[in-house]
Amino acid sequence: MILRRDHIAGGAFVVAGALVYALSGDLPWGSMAMPGAGMMPKLAIGLMVVFGLVLLARAGDSPPFADLPWDDLPHAIRVMVVATAATALYTVLGFLITIALLLFTLAFVVERQNIIRAAAFSVGVTVFAYLFFAMVLKTPLPRGLIGL
């Protein structure tokens, strides 16, 4: 059997979904009439596992894993490092600062966009997301150490 790209991706989705499902037993499932906090995440995890199994079943149509080009790996690593840093700083710096810095770093540093466009994009999307989640959906967002 030739190991293919979708074998790796499908297997990763199935294993990650099973692991997250096993670790997410703290949240109550609830019922259809009164869903608990764990219903939606567990449904999403279940769909992730199902689609991972579909990828595994259809893996014969994908290119062999050995033939994949790895020239975009440095870009992917930069994106993962920025996302990991934003995740670590989210509760410390708060929503507004973290998301603005995340988007600016991705646009300006990683994607090498114009600094003015990157700044306008990051501030605009952050303000829109804040207004939508905090004002419209009434979602409590982390304020961070400086209260923003």
N, CA, C and O atoms as a GROMACS GRO file, in nm:
protein
  592
    1MET      N    1   0.084  -0.118   0.000
    1MET     CA    2   0.000   0.000   0.000
    1MET      C    3   0.089   0.125   0.000
    1MET      O    4   0.187   0.134   0.074
    2ILE      N    5   0.053   0.219  -0.084
    2ILE     CA    6   0.126   0.346  -0.092
    2ILE      C    7   0.061   0.445   0.004
    2ILE      O    8  -0.060   0.467  -0.001
    3LEU      N    9   0.143   0.503   0.090
    3LEU     CA   10   0.094   0.604   0.184
    3LEU      C   11   0.066   0.732   0.108
    3LEU      O   12   0.154   0.784   0.038
    4ARG      N   13  -0.056   0.784   0.121
    4ARG     CA   14  -0.098   0.902   0.047
    4ARG      C   15  -0.129   1.017   0.142
    4ARG      O   16  -0.143   0.999   0.263
    5ARG      N   17  -0.138   1.137   0.084
    5ARG     CA   18  -0.163   1.258   0.161
    5ARG      C   19  -0.290   1.247   0.245
    5ARG      O   20  -0.288   1.284   0.363
    6ASP      N   21  -0.397   1.197   0.189
    6ASP     CA   22  -0.523   1.189   0.262
    6ASP      C   23  -0.522   1.079   0.368
    6ASP      O   24  -0.603   1.083   0.460
    7HIS      N   25  -0.432   0.982   0.357
    7HIS     CA   26  -0.416   0.886   0.467
    7HIS      C   27  -0.367   0.960   0.592
    7HIS      O   28  -0.417   0.939   0.702
    8ILE      N   29  -0.267   1.046   0.572
    8ILE     CA   30  -0.210   1.120   0.684
    8ILE      C   31  -0.312   1.219   0.741
    8ILE      O   32  -0.334   1.224   0.862
    9ALA      N   33  -0.376   1.297   0.653
    9ALA     CA   34  -0.472   1.398   0.699
    9ALA      C   35  -0.593   1.333   0.766
    9ALA      O   36  -0.634   1.376   0.874
   10GLY      N   37  -0.650   1.231   0.705
   10GLY     CA   38  -0.766   1.163   0.763
   10GLY      C   39  -0.732   1.099   0.896
   10GLY      O   40  -0.809   1.109   0.991
   11GLY      N   41  -0.617   1.034   0.903
   11GLY     CA   42  -0.575   0.972   1.029
   11GLY      C   43  -0.553   1.076   1.138
   11GLY      O   44  -0.587   1.053   1.254
   12ALA      N   45  -0.495   1.190   1.100
   12ALA     CA   46  -0.472   1.297   1.199
   12ALA      C   47  -0.605   1.351   1.252
   12ALA      O   48  -0.618   1.377   1.372
   13PHE      N   49  -0.704   1.369   1.164
   13PHE     CA   50  -0.835   1.416   1.208
   13PHE      C   51  -0.903   1.316   1.301
   13PHE      O   52  -0.962   1.355   1.401
   14VAL      N   53  -0.895   1.189   1.268
   14VAL     CA   54  -0.959   1.086   1.351
   14VAL      C   55  -0.891   1.079   1.488
   14VAL      O   56  -0.959   1.076   1.590
   15VAL      N   57  -0.758   1.077   1.490
   15VAL     CA   58  -0.686   1.067   1.617
   15VAL      C   59  -0.708   1.193   1.702
   15VAL      O   60  -0.733   1.184   1.822
   16ALA      N   61  -0.698   1.311   1.640
   16ALA     CA   62  -0.719   1.436   1.714
   16ALA      C   63  -0.862   1.444   1.767
   16ALA      O   64  -0.884   1.486   1.881
   17GLY      N   65  -0.959   1.405   1.685
   17GLY     CA   66  -1.098   1.408   1.730
   17GLY      C   67  -1.123   1.313   1.845
   17GLY      O   68  -1.191   1.348   1.942
   18ALA      N   69  -1.068   1.193   1.836
   18ALA     CA   70  -1.086   1.095   1.944
   18ALA      C   71  -1.019   1.143   2.073
   18ALA      O   72  -1.074   1.125   2.182
   19LEU      N   73  -0.902   1.204   2.060
   19LEU     CA   74  -0.830   1.254   2.177
   19LEU      C   75  -0.906   1.370   2.243
   19LEU      O   76  -0.922   1.372   2.365
   20VAL      N   77  -0.952   1.465   2.164
   20VAL     CA   78  -1.027   1.578   2.219
   20VAL      C   79  -1.159   1.531   2.280
   20VAL      O   80  -1.200   1.581   2.385
   21TYR      N   81  -1.225   1.436   2.216
   21TYR     CA   82  -1.350   1.383   2.271
   21TYR      C   83  -1.325   1.315   2.406
   21TYR      O   84  -1.403   1.331   2.499
   22ALA      N   85  -1.216   1.240   2.414
   22ALA     CA   86  -1.184   1.172   2.540
   22ALA      C   87  -1.152   1.271   2.651
   22ALA      O   88  -1.181   1.244   2.768
   23LEU      N   89  -1.094   1.384   2.617
   23LEU     CA   90  -1.056   1.484   2.717
   23LEU      C   91  -1.168   1.583   2.748
   23LEU      O   92  -1.153   1.664   2.840
   24SER      N   93  -1.278   1.579   2.673
   24SER     CA   94  -1.383   1.680   2.692
   24SER      C   95  -1.502   1.627   2.770
   24SER      O   96  -1.615   1.672   2.749
   25GLY      N   97  -1.479   1.535   2.858
   25GLY     CA   98  -1.589   1.478   2.936
   25GLY      C   99  -1.643   1.569   3.044
   25GLY      O  100  -1.744   1.536   3.106
   26ASP      N  101  -1.578   1.681   3.070
   26ASP     CA  102  -1.622   1.772   3.177
   26ASP      C  103  -1.752   1.844   3.144
   26ASP      O  104  -1.831   1.874   3.233
   27LEU      N  105  -1.773   1.871   3.017
   27LEU     CA  106  -1.891   1.949   2.978
   27LEU      C  107  -2.013   1.860   2.965
   27LEU      O  108  -2.005   1.753   2.903
   28PRO      N  109  -2.127   1.901   3.022
   28PRO     CA  110  -2.247   1.818   3.015
   28PRO      C  111  -2.310   1.819   2.876
   28PRO      O  112  -2.311   1.923   2.809
   29TRP      N  113  -2.360   1.706   2.833
   29TRP     CA  114  -2.423   1.691   2.702
   29TRP      C  115  -2.560   1.757   2.701
   29TRP      O  116  -2.594   1.830   2.608
   30GLY      N  117  -2.640   1.732   2.806
   30GLY     CA  118  -2.775   1.786   2.812
   30GLY      C  119  -2.872   1.700   2.731
   30GLY      O  120  -2.849   1.580   2.714
   31SER      N  121  -2.979   1.760   2.683
   31SER     CA  122  -3.077   1.690   2.600
   31SER      C  123  -3.112   1.777   2.481
   31SER      O  124  -3.068   1.892   2.473
   32MET      N  125  -3.191   1.724   2.388
   32MET     CA  126  -3.230   1.803   2.272
   32MET      C  127  -3.317   1.922   2.313
   32MET      O  128  -3.312   2.028   2.251
   33ALA      N  129  -3.397   1.904   2.420
   33ALA     CA  130  -3.482   2.012   2.468
   33ALA      C  131  -3.401   2.118   2.543
   33ALA      O  132  -3.434   2.236   2.539
   34MET      N  133  -3.296   2.074   2.610
   34MET     CA  134  -3.212   2.165   2.688
   34MET      C  135  -3.066   2.123   2.668
   34MET      O  136  -3.009   2.052   2.752
   35PRO      N  137  -3.005   2.168   2.556
   35PRO     CA  138  -2.867   2.127   2.529
   35PRO      C  139  -2.770   2.181   2.633
   35PRO      O  140  -2.784   2.293   2.682
   36GLY      N  141  -2.673   2.098   2.666
   36GLY     CA  142  -2.571   2.140   2.762
   36GLY      C  143  -2.455   2.206   2.689
   36GLY      O  144  -2.453   2.216   2.566
   37ALA      N  145  -2.359   2.251   2.766
   37ALA     CA  146  -2.243   2.321   2.711
   37ALA      C  147  -2.155   2.230   2.627
   37ALA      O  148  -2.078   2.278   2.544
   38GLY      N  149  -2.166   2.100   2.646
   38GLY     CA  150  -2.082   2.007   2.573
   38GLY      C  151  -2.142   1.954   2.444
   38GLY      O  152  -2.074   1.883   2.370
   39MET      N  153  -2.267   1.987   2.416
   39MET     CA  154  -2.332   1.930   2.298
   39MET      C  155  -2.268   1.976   2.168
   39MET      O  156  -2.232   1.893   2.084
   40MET      N  157  -2.253   2.104   2.149
   40MET     CA  158  -2.200   2.156   2.023
   40MET      C  159  -2.054   2.116   1.999
   40MET      O  160  -2.021   2.072   1.889
   41PRO      N  161  -1.966   2.129   2.100
   41PRO     CA  162  -1.829   2.084   2.076
   41PRO      C  163  -1.821   1.935   2.043
   41PRO      O  164  -1.742   1.895   1.957
   42LYS      N  165  -1.900   1.853   2.110
   42LYS     CA  166  -1.895   1.709   2.084
   42LYS      C  167  -1.954   1.675   1.947
   42LYS      O  168  -1.908   1.582   1.882
   43LEU      N  169  -2.055   1.750   1.904
   43LEU     CA  170  -2.107   1.729   1.769
   43LEU      C  171  -2.003   1.768   1.665
   43LEU      O  172  -1.986   1.699   1.564
   44ALA      N  173  -1.934   1.879   1.688
   44ALA     CA  174  -1.828   1.922   1.596
   44ALA      C  175  -1.714   1.820   1.591
   44ALA      O  176  -1.661   1.791   1.484
   45ILE      N  177  -1.677   1.767   1.706
   45ILE     CA  178  -1.572   1.665   1.711
   45ILE      C  179  -1.617   1.540   1.637
   45ILE      O  180  -1.539   1.479   1.564
   46GLY      N  181  -1.744   1.502   1.656
   46GLY     CA  182  -1.798   1.385   1.586
   46GLY      C  183  -1.793   1.403   1.435
   46GLY      O  184  -1.757   1.311   1.362
   47LEU      N  185  -1.829   1.521   1.387
   47LEU     CA  186  -1.822   1.549   1.244
   47LEU      C  187  -1.678   1.548   1.194
   47LEU      O  188  -1.650   1.502   1.083
   48MET      N  189  -1.586   1.598   1.276
   48MET     CA  190  -1.445   1.596   1.238
   48MET      C  191  -1.396   1.452   1.220
   48MET      O  192  -1.324   1.423   1.125
   49VAL      N  193  -1.436   1.363   1.309
   49VAL     CA  194  -1.397   1.222   1.299
   49VAL      C  195  -1.461   1.158   1.175
   49VAL      O  196  -1.395   1.084   1.102
   50VAL      N  197  -1.589   1.187   1.152
   50VAL     CA  198  -1.658   1.130   1.034
   50VAL      C  199  -1.590   1.176   0.905
   50VAL      O  200  -1.566   1.095   0.816
   51PHE      N  201  -1.560   1.306   0.895
   51PHE     CA  202  -1.494   1.355   0.773
   51PHE      C  203  -1.352   1.302   0.761
   51PHE      O  204  -1.302   1.284   0.650
   52GLY      N  205  -1.285   1.279   0.874
   52GLY     CA  206  -1.154   1.215   0.870
   52GLY      C  207  -1.164   1.073   0.816
   52GLY      O  208  -1.078   1.029   0.740
   53LEU      N  209  -1.268   1.001   0.855
   53LEU     CA  210  -1.290   0.866   0.802
   53LEU      C  211  -1.322   0.868   0.653
   53LEU      O  212  -1.280   0.780   0.579
   54VAL      N  213  -1.396   0.970   0.610
   54VAL     CA  214  -1.424   0.985   0.466
   54VAL      C  215  -1.293   1.010   0.390
   54VAL      O  216  -1.272   0.952   0.283
   55LEU      N  217  -1.207   1.094   0.445
   55LEU     CA  218  -1.076   1.118   0.383
   55LEU      C  219  -0.996   0.987   0.374
   55LEU      O  220  -0.935   0.959   0.271
   56LEU      N  221  -0.998   0.909   0.480
   56LEU     CA  222  -0.927   0.782   0.478
   56LEU      C  223  -0.984   0.688   0.372
   56LEU      O  224  -0.909   0.620   0.303
   57ALA      N  225  -1.117   0.686   0.359
   57ALA     CA  226  -1.180   0.597   0.261
   57ALA      C  227  -1.150   0.640   0.118
   57ALA      O  228  -1.141   0.555   0.029
   58ARG      N  229  -1.135   0.769   0.095
   58ARG     CA  230  -1.112   0.821  -0.040
   58ARG      C  231  -0.965   0.854  -0.066
   58ARG      O  232  -0.933   0.924  -0.162
   59ALA      N  233  -0.876   0.806   0.019
   59ALA     CA  234  -0.735   0.844   0.011
   59ALA      C  235  -0.667   0.796  -0.116
   59ALA      O  236  -0.564   0.852  -0.155
   60GLY      N  237  -0.720   0.697  -0.182
   60GLY     CA  238  -0.659   0.648  -0.304
   60GLY      C  239  -0.657   0.750  -0.416
   60GLY      O  240  -0.578   0.737  -0.510
   61ASP      N  241  -0.741   0.852  -0.409
   61ASP     CA  242  -0.747   0.955  -0.513
   61ASP      C  243  -0.644   1.066  -0.492
   61ASP      O  244  -0.625   1.149  -0.581
   62SER      N  245  -0.578   1.069  -0.377
   62SER     CA  246  -0.484   1.178  -0.348
   62SER      C  247  -0.342   1.138  -0.392
   62SER      O  248  -0.313   1.020  -0.411
   63PRO      N  249  -0.254   1.238  -0.407
   63PRO     CA  250  -0.116   1.207  -0.449
   63PRO      C  251  -0.040   1.135  -0.338
   63PRO      O  252  -0.073   1.148  -0.220
   64PRO      N  253   0.061   1.058  -0.376
   64PRO     CA  254   0.144   0.991  -0.275
   64PRO      C  255   0.211   1.092  -0.183
   64PRO      O  256   0.252   1.200  -0.226
   65PHE      N  257   0.223   1.055  -0.056
   65PHE     CA  258   0.282   1.143   0.044
   65PHE      C  259   0.428   1.176   0.011
   65PHE      O  260   0.474   1.287   0.037
   66ALA      N  261   0.499   1.080  -0.045
   66ALA     CA  262   0.641   1.100  -0.077
   66ALA      C  263   0.661   1.204  -0.188
   66ALA      O  264   0.769   1.262  -0.198
   67ASP      N  265   0.558   1.228  -0.271
   67ASP     CA  266   0.570   1.322  -0.382
   67ASP      C  267   0.530   1.465  -0.347
   67ASP      O  268   0.535   1.553  -0.432
   68LEU      N  269   0.490   1.490  -0.223
   68LEU     CA  270   0.443   1.624  -0.185
   68LEU      C  271   0.558   1.722  -0.179
   68LEU      O  272   0.665   1.690  -0.127
   69PRO      N  273   0.538   1.844  -0.234
   69PRO     CA  274   0.641   1.947  -0.221
   69PRO      C  275   0.636   2.008  -0.080
   69PRO      O  276   0.528   2.029  -0.025
   70TRP      N  277   0.751   2.035  -0.023
   70TRP     CA  278   0.759   2.090   0.111
   70TRP      C  279   0.812   2.234   0.109
   70TRP      O  280   0.862   2.283   0.210
   71ASP      N  281   0.802   2.303  -0.004
   71ASP     CA  282   0.857   2.438  -0.015
   71ASP      C  283   0.778   2.542   0.064
   71ASP      O  284   0.830   2.651   0.088
   72ASP      N  285   0.655   2.512   0.105
   72ASP     CA  286   0.574   2.608   0.181
   72ASP      C  287   0.582   2.583   0.331
   72ASP      O  288   0.513   2.649   0.409
   73LEU      N  289   0.666   2.489   0.373
   73LEU     CA  290   0.679   2.456   0.515
   73LEU      C  291   0.724   2.575   0.601
   73LEU      O  292   0.667   2.594   0.709
   74PRO      N  293   0.822   2.656   0.560
   74PRO     CA  294   0.859   2.772   0.644
   74PRO      C  295   0.743   2.869   0.667
   74PRO      O  296   0.729   2.924   0.776
   75HIS      N  297   0.661   2.890   0.566
   75HIS     CA  298   0.544   2.977   0.580
   75HIS      C  299   0.446   2.918   0.681
   75HIS      O  300   0.394   2.989   0.767
   76ALA      N  301   0.420   2.788   0.670
   76ALA     CA  302   0.328   2.722   0.762
   76ALA      C  303   0.380   2.729   0.906
   76ALA      O  304   0.301   2.747   0.999
   77ILE      N  305   0.509   2.715   0.924
   77ILE     CA  306   0.567   2.723   1.059
   77ILE      C  307   0.552   2.864   1.115
   77ILE      O  308   0.521   2.879   1.233
   78ARG      N  309   0.574   2.967   1.033
   78ARG     CA  310   0.556   3.105   1.080
   78ARG      C  311   0.411   3.129   1.124
   78ARG      O  312   0.388   3.192   1.228
   79VAL      N  313   0.314   3.079   1.047
   79VAL     CA  314   0.173   3.096   1.084
   79VAL      C  315   0.144   3.024   1.215
   79VAL      O  316   0.074   3.078   1.301
   80MET      N  317   0.196   2.903   1.232
   80MET     CA  318   0.173   2.828   1.356
   80MET      C  319   0.236   2.897   1.476
   80MET      O  320   0.177   2.899   1.584
   81VAL      N  321   0.354   2.954   1.459
   81VAL     CA  322   0.421   3.024   1.570
   81VAL      C  323   0.340   3.148   1.611
   81VAL      O  324   0.322   3.173   1.730
   82VAL      N  325   0.292   3.224   1.514
   82VAL     CA  326   0.213   3.344   1.545
   82VAL      C  327   0.082   3.305   1.613
   82VAL      O  328   0.041   3.369   1.710
   83ALA      N  329   0.015   3.201   1.564
   83ALA     CA  330  -0.111   3.157   1.624
   83ALA      C  331  -0.089   3.104   1.765
   83ALA      O  332  -0.171   3.127   1.854
   84THR      N  333   0.021   3.033   1.786
   84THR     CA  334   0.052   2.981   1.920
   84THR      C  335   0.080   3.096   2.017
   84THR      O  336   0.033   3.093   2.131
   85ALA      N  337   0.154   3.196   1.972
   85ALA     CA  338   0.182   3.312   2.058
   85ALA      C  339   0.052   3.386   2.092
   85ALA      O  340   0.034   3.428   2.206
   86ALA      N  341  -0.036   3.402   1.994
   86ALA     CA  342  -0.164   3.470   2.019
   86ALA      C  343  -0.248   3.391   2.119
   86ALA      O  344  -0.314   3.450   2.205
   87THR      N  345  -0.247   3.261   2.108
   87THR     CA  346  -0.322   3.177   2.202
   87THR      C  347  -0.268   3.193   2.343
   87THR      O  348  -0.344   3.202   2.439
   88ALA      N  349  -0.136   3.197   2.356
   88ALA     CA  350  -0.074   3.212   2.488
   88ALA      C  351  -0.102   3.350   2.548
   88ALA      O  352  -0.114   3.362   2.670
   89LEU      N  353  -0.111   3.453   2.466
   89LEU     CA  354  -0.127   3.590   2.514
   89LEU      C  355  -0.273   3.634   2.525
   89LEU      O  356  -0.300   3.742   2.577
   90TYR      N  357  -0.367   3.554   2.478
   90TYR     CA  358  -0.508   3.593   2.468
   90TYR      C  359  -0.565   3.638   2.601
   90TYR      O  360  -0.627   3.745   2.608
   91THR      N  361  -0.547   3.561   2.706
   91THR     CA  362  -0.604   3.600   2.835
   91THR      C  363  -0.520   3.706   2.906
   91THR      O  364  -0.572   3.780   2.990
   92VAL      N  365  -0.393   3.715   2.872
   92VAL     CA  366  -0.305   3.814   2.936
   92VAL      C  367  -0.329   3.953   2.876
   92VAL      O  368  -0.348   4.050   2.950
   93LEU      N  369  -0.328   3.962   2.744
   93LEU     CA  370  -0.344   4.093   2.678
   93LEU      C  371  -0.489   4.129   2.650
   93LEU      O  372  -0.520   4.247   2.630
   94GLY      N  373  -0.577   4.033   2.648
   94GLY     CA  374  -0.717   4.058   2.618
   94GLY      C  375  -0.748   4.044   2.470
   94GLY      O  376  -0.658   4.030   2.386
   95PHE      N  377  -0.876   4.047   2.439
   95PHE     CA  378  -0.923   4.024   2.303
   95PHE      C  379  -0.872   4.129   2.205
   95PHE      O  380  -0.812   4.096   2.104
   96LEU      N  381  -0.896   4.256   2.236
   96LEU     CA  382  -0.866   4.363   2.140
   96LEU      C  383  -0.718   4.367   2.100
   96LEU      O  384  -0.686   4.369   1.982
   97ILE      N  385  -0.631   4.368   2.198
   97ILE     CA  386  -0.488   4.379   2.167
   97ILE      C  387  -0.437   4.252   2.099
   97ILE      O  388  -0.364   4.260   2.001
   98THR      N  389  -0.476   4.137   2.152
   98THR     CA  390  -0.425   4.011   2.096
   98THR      C  391  -0.470   3.991   1.951
   98THR      O  392  -0.388   3.956   1.866
   99ILE      N  393  -0.596   4.012   1.923
   99ILE     CA  394  -0.645   3.989   1.787
   99ILE      C  395  -0.587   4.091   1.690
   99ILE      O  396  -0.552   4.057   1.577
  100ALA      N  397  -0.576   4.216   1.733
  100ALA     CA  398  -0.515   4.317   1.646
  100ALA      C  399  -0.370   4.282   1.616
  100ALA      O  400  -0.326   4.291   1.502
  101LEU      N  401  -0.294   4.242   1.719
  101LEU     CA  402  -0.154   4.202   1.697
  101LEU      C  403  -0.144   4.077   1.611
  101LEU      O  404  -0.057   4.067   1.525
  102LEU      N  405  -0.232   3.981   1.635
  102LEU     CA  406  -0.232   3.857   1.555
  102LEU      C  407  -0.254   3.889   1.407
  102LEU      O  408  -0.177   3.844   1.322
  103LEU      N  409  -0.357   3.966   1.377
  103LEU     CA  410  -0.388   3.996   1.238
  103LEU      C  411  -0.279   4.084   1.174
  103LEU      O  412  -0.244   4.063   1.058
  104PHE      N  413  -0.227   4.180   1.249
  104PHE     CA  414  -0.121   4.264   1.194
  104PHE      C  415   0.004   4.182   1.165
  104PHE      O  416   0.066   4.197   1.060
  105THR      N  417   0.042   4.095   1.259
  105THR     CA  418   0.161   4.012   1.239
  105THR      C  419   0.143   3.918   1.121
  105THR      O  420   0.235   3.900   1.041
  106LEU      N  421   0.026   3.858   1.109
  106LEU     CA  422   0.002   3.768   0.996
  106LEU      C  423   0.005   3.845   0.863
  106LEU      O  424   0.064   3.798   0.766
  107ALA      N  425  -0.058   3.962   0.860
  107ALA     CA  426  -0.064   4.037   0.735
  107ALA      C  427   0.069   4.101   0.699
  107ALA      O  428   0.113   4.092   0.584
  108PHE      N  429   0.134   4.167   0.795
  108PHE     CA  430   0.256   4.242   0.765
  108PHE      C  431   0.382   4.155   0.766
  108PHE      O  432   0.462   4.160   0.672
  109VAL      N  433   0.399   4.077   0.870
  109VAL     CA  434   0.522   3.999   0.884
  109VAL      C  435   0.518   3.872   0.801
  109VAL      O  436   0.611   3.844   0.725
  110VAL      N  437   0.412   3.794   0.816
  110VAL     CA  438   0.406   3.664   0.749
  110VAL      C  439   0.372   3.679   0.601
  110VAL      O  440   0.439   3.619   0.516
  111GLU      N  441   0.270   3.757   0.569
  111GLU     CA  442   0.226   3.770   0.430
  111GLU      C  443   0.292   3.885   0.356
  111GLU      O  444   0.272   3.900   0.235
  112ARG      N  445   0.370   3.968   0.425
  112ARG     CA  446   0.447   4.077   0.366
  112ARG      C  447   0.359   4.180   0.290
  112ARG      O  448   0.392   4.222   0.179
  113GLN      N  449   0.249   4.217   0.353
  113GLN     CA  450   0.161   4.318   0.296
  113GLN      C  451   0.211   4.458   0.334
  113GLN      O  452   0.293   4.472   0.425
  114ASN      N  453   0.161   4.560   0.266
  114ASN     CA  454   0.192   4.699   0.296
  114ASN      C  455   0.153   4.728   0.442
  114ASN      O  456   0.050   4.681   0.489
  115ILE      N  457   0.236   4.805   0.512
  115ILE     CA  458   0.214   4.829   0.655
  115ILE      C  459   0.083   4.904   0.681
  115ILE      O  460   0.015   4.877   0.780
  116ILE      N  461   0.048   4.998   0.593
  116ILE     CA  462  -0.077   5.073   0.611
  116ILE      C  463  -0.197   4.980   0.592
  116ILE      O  464  -0.291   4.983   0.671
  117ARG      N  465  -0.194   4.900   0.486
  117ARG     CA  466  -0.302   4.804   0.463
  117ARG      C  467  -0.313   4.702   0.576
  117ARG      O  468  -0.423   4.669   0.620
  118ALA      N  469  -0.199   4.653   0.622
  118ALA     CA  470  -0.199   4.555   0.730
  118ALA      C  471  -0.257   4.615   0.858
  118ALA      O  472  -0.335   4.550   0.928
  119ALA      N  473  -0.220   4.739   0.889
  119ALA     CA  474  -0.273   4.805   1.009
  119ALA      C  475  -0.423   4.832   0.995
  119ALA      O  476  -0.499   4.807   1.089
  120ALA      N  477  -0.465   4.882   0.880
  120ALA     CA  478  -0.608   4.908   0.859
  120ALA      C  479  -0.689   4.779   0.866
  120ALA      O  480  -0.796   4.776   0.927
  121PHE      N  481  -0.638   4.673   0.805
  121PHE     CA  482  -0.706   4.544   0.808
  121PHE      C  483  -0.718   4.492   0.951
  121PHE      O  484  -0.826   4.451   0.993
  122SER      N  485  -0.607   4.494   1.025
  122SER     CA  486  -0.609   4.437   1.159
  122SER      C  487  -0.699   4.516   1.254
  122SER      O  488  -0.773   4.457   1.332
  123VAL      N  489  -0.693   4.648   1.246
  123VAL     CA  490  -0.779   4.729   1.332
  123VAL      C  491  -0.925   4.716   1.291
  123VAL      O  492  -1.013   4.703   1.376
  124GLY      N  493  -0.953   4.719   1.162
  124GLY     CA  494  -1.090   4.709   1.114
  124GLY      C  495  -1.157   4.577   1.150
  124GLY      O  496  -1.270   4.576   1.199
  125VAL      N  497  -1.089   4.470   1.126
  125VAL     CA  498  -1.147   4.338   1.157
  125VAL      C  499  -1.162   4.320   1.308
  125VAL      O  500  -1.261   4.264   1.354
  126THR      N  501  -1.064   4.367   1.384
  126THR     CA  502  -1.072   4.354   1.530
  126THR      C  503  -1.189   4.434   1.586
  126THR      O  504  -1.263   4.384   1.670
  127VAL      N  505  -1.207   4.556   1.540
  127VAL     CA  506  -1.319   4.638   1.588
  127VAL      C  507  -1.452   4.575   1.548
  127VAL      O  508  -1.544   4.569   1.629
  128PHE      N  509  -1.462   4.528   1.424
  128PHE     CA  510  -1.586   4.463   1.380
  128PHE      C  511  -1.615   4.339   1.465
  128PHE      O  512  -1.728   4.319   1.509
  129ALA      N  513  -1.513   4.255   1.487
  129ALA     CA  514  -1.532   4.133   1.566
  129ALA      C  515  -1.571   4.168   1.709
  129ALA      O  516  -1.658   4.103   1.768
  130TYR      N  517  -1.506   4.270   1.765
  130TYR     CA  518  -1.540   4.310   1.902
  130TYR      C  519  -1.685   4.359   1.910
  130TYR      O  520  -1.759   4.318   1.999
  131LEU      N  521  -1.725   4.446   1.819
  131LEU     CA  522  -1.862   4.496   1.820
  131LEU      C  523  -1.963   4.383   1.802
  131LEU      O  524  -2.067   4.381   1.867
  132PHE      N  525  -1.931   4.290   1.713
  132PHE     CA  526  -2.023   4.180   1.687
  132PHE      C  527  -2.036   4.090   1.809
  132PHE      O  528  -2.147   4.059   1.853
  133PHE      N  529  -1.922   4.045   1.863
  133PHE     CA  530  -1.928   3.951   1.974
  133PHE      C  531  -1.969   4.017   2.105
  133PHE      O  532  -2.052   3.962   2.177
  134ALA      N  533  -1.913   4.132   2.137
  134ALA     CA  534  -1.940   4.195   2.265
  134ALA      C  535  -2.074   4.267   2.268
  134ALA      O  536  -2.147   4.259   2.367
  135MET      N  537  -2.108   4.337   2.160
  135MET     CA  538  -2.229   4.418   2.162
  135MET      C  539  -2.352   4.341   2.111
  135MET      O  540  -2.457   4.344   2.174
  136VAL      N  541  -2.339   4.274   1.998
  136VAL     CA  542  -2.454   4.206   1.938
  136VAL      C  543  -2.481   4.073   2.008
  136VAL      O  544  -2.594   4.048   2.050
  137LEU      N  545  -2.380   3.990   2.020
  137LEU     CA  546  -2.399   3.857   2.080
  137LEU      C  547  -2.386   3.857   2.231
  137LEU      O  548  -2.414   3.756   2.296
  138LYS      N  549  -2.343   3.969   2.289
  138LYS     CA  550  -2.327   3.982   2.434
  138LYS      C  551  -2.234   3.875   2.492
  138LYS      O  552  -2.259   3.820   2.599
  139THR      N  553  -2.126   3.847   2.419
  139THR     CA  554  -2.029   3.747   2.462
  139THR      C  555  -1.923   3.814   2.548
  139THR      O  556  -1.865   3.914   2.506
  140PRO      N  557  -1.896   3.760   2.668
  140PRO     CA  558  -1.788   3.820   2.747
  140PRO      C  559  -1.653   3.786   2.686
  140PRO      O  560  -1.622   3.669   2.665
  141LEU      N  561  -1.574   3.888   2.660
  141LEU     CA  562  -1.442   3.869   2.600
  141LEU      C  563  -1.335   3.904   2.703
  141LEU      O  564  -1.355   3.995   2.785
  142PRO      N  565  -1.221   3.835   2.701
  142PRO     CA  566  -1.115   3.866   2.797
  142PRO      C  567  -1.067   4.010   2.782
  142PRO      O  568  -1.044   4.058   2.671
  143ARG      N  569  -1.052   4.077   2.894
  143ARG     CA  570  -1.007   4.217   2.893
  143ARG      C  571  -0.856   4.227   2.910
  143ARG      O  572  -0.797   4.328   2.871
  144GLY      N  573  -0.792   4.128   2.964
  144GLY     CA  574  -0.648   4.133   2.981
  144GLY      C  575  -0.606   4.214   3.101
  144GLY      O  576  -0.690   4.264   3.176
  145LEU      N  577  -0.478   4.228   3.120
  145LEU     CA  578  -0.424   4.297   3.238
  145LEU      C  579  -0.447   4.447   3.236
  145LEU      O  580  -0.459   4.509   3.341
  146ILE      N  581  -0.454   4.506   3.115
  146ILE     CA  582  -0.471   4.652   3.109
  146ILE      C  583  -0.617   4.692   3.089
  146ILE      O  584  -0.646   4.810   3.072
  147GLY      N  585  -0.708   4.598   3.089
  147GLY     CA  586  -0.850   4.628   3.085
  147GLY      C  587  -0.911   4.650   2.949
  147GLY      O  588  -1.026   4.692   2.942
  148LEU      N  589  -0.839   4.624   2.839
  148LEU     CA  590  -0.895   4.642   2.704
  148LEU      C  591  -0.947   4.513   2.649
  148LEU      O  592  -0.997   4.510   2.537
   0.00000   0.00000   0.00000
